Amino acid sequence: MYYRNALKIFENINSQNYIAGTLSNIGTTFNHKNLDDSALVYYLKASNSYKKMDDQLGLAYIYNNLGVIYSKKGDTRKALFYYEAALKYTIPFQQKKTESTLYKNIGDIYIATHNIEKAELNLTKALEINKELNYTYGLMSTYKSLSGLYSAKKNYQKALELFEKYVTLKDSINSLESAKDINEKIIAYESDLKDKEIRLLNAEKLQKETTNKKNIVVRNLILIVVSSSALITIFLISFLSIRRQKMQQKQFLHQLMQSQEEERKRISKELHDGIGQSLLVIKNNMTEDKLLIDNTIDELRAISRNLHPVQLE
């Protein structure tokens, strides 16, 4: 239970105010479940905590609850004791609604114990306060108790009139509560619709953002692929172009070398065939010229001797 866990925490830090409030809440929880004995245990513990703090308003609240428990258990003496003690602590604080409730509860105890005079006195005080406050719920419960009072006095006509007032107010309260409940349901429904609309808008926004992110990713991927493809294409074209140029250069060099080789062979052949023959002719001519020169020289010498024999000797 949440309250019990909270109680342990408050006990550890010795926070009497929160300890008392938590004990009271636990008692009320048991009271709503009609577990009167358990409720009684926690209300008594709460009253001890309020006494330690001298919290009279807190005691008034707890004493009223103790009176309700003892009244349910049929212990009218203890119920009356706690109701009157609660009233004593309530009056100085001008808690009029609580005061009217206590007068009404005391009146019910006196009806149960057949003390009609005191019952009427307390119920009349409760009625006056509720009328002054225009406290509908207080009026409704007081009319019901007064109806029981006049029934005990055997004034059945008055009892019926008061009971009819009780029923009228009860129906009015039920209608208000029903209208309130309907209004709360409408508000809750509208709130739920609004929440759903917000969730839907958020979902649509998230989906749109997700789609945009996906589109950006896809677009970036496409750009990367296209860019990569373009780069690869450019690289391939460049590679093939360079390769083709190299092949063309290689082929050109090969053709050039082949042409040079053929030209060399042609020149060599021409030299061999043409120049060789010419050299042979020249050589032959030179041999003949040498002989001719030699003969000429010899002839010149002979002539010279003939012309100048002495000098020649």
SULCORJO-V223207 format. One record per backbone hydrogen bond with DSSP energy under -0.5 kcal/mol. NH is the residue of the N-H (numbers start at 1). CO is the residue of the C=O. E is the energy in kcal/mol with one decimal. If there is no record, write none. Layout:
BEGIN
nh=(NH,NH)
co=(CO,CO)
e=(E,E)
END
This chain:
BEGIN
nh=(5,6,7,8,9,10,11,12,13,14,15,16,19,20,21,22,23,24,25,26,27,28,29,30,31,32,33,34,35,36,39,40,41,42,43,44,45,46,47,48,49,50,51,52,53,54,54,55,56,59,60,61,62,63,64,65,66,67,68,69,70,71,72,73,74,75,76,79,80,81,82,83,84,85,86,87,88,89,90,91,92,93,94,95,96,99,100,101,102,103,104,105,106,107,108,109,110,111,112,113,114,115,116,119,120,121,122,123,124,125,126,127,128,129,130,131,132,133,134,135,136,139,140,141,142,143,144,145,146,147,148,149,150,151,152,153,154,155,156,159,160,161,162,163,164,165,166,167,168,169,170,171,172,173,174,175,176,177,178,179,180,181,182,183,184,185,186,187,188,189,190,191,192,193,194,195,196,197,198,199,200,201,202,203,204,205,206,207,208,209,210,211,212,213,214,215,216,217,218,219,220,221,222,223,224,225,226,227,228,229,230,231,232,233,234,235,236,237,238,239,240,241,242,243,244,245,246,247,248,249,250,251,252,253,254,255,256,257,258,259,260,261,262,263,264,265,266,267,268,269,270,271,272,273,274,275,276,277,278,279,280,281,282,283,284,285,286,287,288,289,290,291,292,293,294,295,296,297,298,299,300,301,302,303,304,305,306,307,308,312,313,313)
co=(1,2,3,4,5,6,7,8,9,11,10,14,15,16,17,18,19,20,21,22,23,24,25,26,27,28,29,31,30,34,35,36,37,38,39,40,41,42,43,44,45,46,47,48,49,50,51,50,54,55,56,57,58,59,60,61,62,63,64,65,66,67,68,69,71,70,74,75,76,77,78,79,80,81,82,83,84,85,86,87,88,90,91,90,94,95,96,97,98,99,100,101,102,103,104,105,106,107,108,109,111,110,114,115,116,117,118,119,120,121,122,123,124,125,126,127,128,129,130,130,134,135,136,137,138,139,140,141,142,143,144,145,146,147,148,149,151,150,154,155,156,157,158,159,160,161,162,163,164,165,166,167,168,169,170,171,172,173,174,175,176,177,178,179,180,181,182,183,184,185,186,187,188,189,190,191,192,193,194,195,196,197,198,199,200,201,202,203,204,205,206,207,208,209,210,211,212,213,214,215,216,217,218,219,220,221,222,223,224,225,226,227,228,229,230,231,232,233,234,235,236,237,238,239,240,241,242,243,244,245,246,247,248,249,250,251,252,253,254,255,256,257,258,259,260,261,262,263,264,265,266,267,268,269,270,270,271,273,274,275,276,277,278,279,280,281,282,283,284,285,286,287,288,289,290,291,292,293,294,295,296,297,298,299,300,301,302,303,304,308,309,310)
e=(-1.8,-2.4,-2.6,-1.9,-1.6,-2.5,-2.5,-1.9,-1.4,-0.5,-2.4,-1.1,-2.4,-2.9,-2.1,-2.4,-2.5,-2.2,-2.1,-2.3,-2.3,-2.4,-2.1,-2.0,-2.2,-2.4,-1.0,-1.7,-3.0,-1.2,-2.4,-2.7,-1.9,-1.8,-2.4,-2.3,-1.9,-2.3,-2.4,-1.8,-1.7,-2.4,-2.1,-1.9,-1.3,-0.7,-0.6,-2.6,-1.1,-2.1,-2.3,-1.9,-2.2,-3.4,-1.9,-1.7,-2.6,-2.4,-2.0,-2.2,-2.6,-2.2,-2.2,-1.8,-1.0,-2.5,-1.4,-2.2,-2.7,-2.1,-2.4,-2.3,-2.5,-2.0,-2.3,-2.3,-2.0,-1.6,-1.5,-2.2,-0.6,-1.5,-1.7,-1.0,-1.5,-2.7,-2.8,-2.1,-2.3,-2.3,-2.2,-2.6,-2.8,-2.3,-2.1,-1.8,-2.2,-2.1,-2.4,-1.8,-1.3,-3.2,-1.2,-2.0,-2.8,-2.2,-2.2,-2.4,-2.2,-1.7,-2.0,-2.4,-2.3,-2.2,-2.3,-2.3,-2.4,-2.3,-0.9,-2.4,-1.2,-2.8,-2.7,-2.2,-2.2,-2.8,-1.7,-1.9,-2.9,-2.2,-1.8,-2.1,-2.8,-1.7,-1.9,-1.6,-1.1,-3.0,-1.2,-2.3,-2.5,-2.3,-2.6,-2.0,-2.5,-1.9,-2.2,-2.7,-2.8,-2.6,-2.5,-3.0,-2.3,-3.2,-3.1,-2.8,-2.8,-3.5,-3.2,-3.6,-3.4,-3.3,-3.3,-3.4,-3.1,-2.5,-2.9,-3.0,-3.1,-3.0,-3.4,-3.1,-2.7,-3.0,-3.0,-3.0,-3.0,-3.1,-3.0,-3.2,-3.1,-3.1,-3.0,-2.8,-3.3,-3.1,-3.1,-3.2,-3.1,-3.0,-3.1,-3.2,-3.1,-2.7,-2.9,-3.2,-2.8,-2.8,-3.4,-3.2,-2.9,-2.8,-3.0,-2.9,-2.8,-3.3,-3.6,-3.3,-3.3,-3.3,-3.0,-3.0,-3.2,-3.0,-3.1,-3.0,-3.2,-3.2,-3.2,-3.4,-3.4,-3.0,-3.1,-2.9,-3.0,-2.9,-3.0,-2.7,-3.1,-3.3,-3.1,-3.1,-3.1,-3.1,-2.7,-2.9,-3.2,-3.4,-2.7,-2.9,-3.1,-2.8,-2.7,-2.9,-3.2,-2.8,-2.8,-3.3,-3.2,-2.7,-3.1,-3.6,-2.8,-3.9,-3.9,-1.0,-2.3,-0.7,-2.5,-3.7,-2.2,-2.9,-3.2,-3.5,-2.9,-3.3,-3.5,-2.3,-2.5,-3.2,-2.7,-2.3,-2.7,-3.5,-3.4,-3.0,-2.6,-3.2,-2.8,-2.8,-2.9,-2.8,-2.4,-2.7,-2.5,-2.5,-2.2,-2.4,-2.7,-1.3,-1.7,-0.5)
END
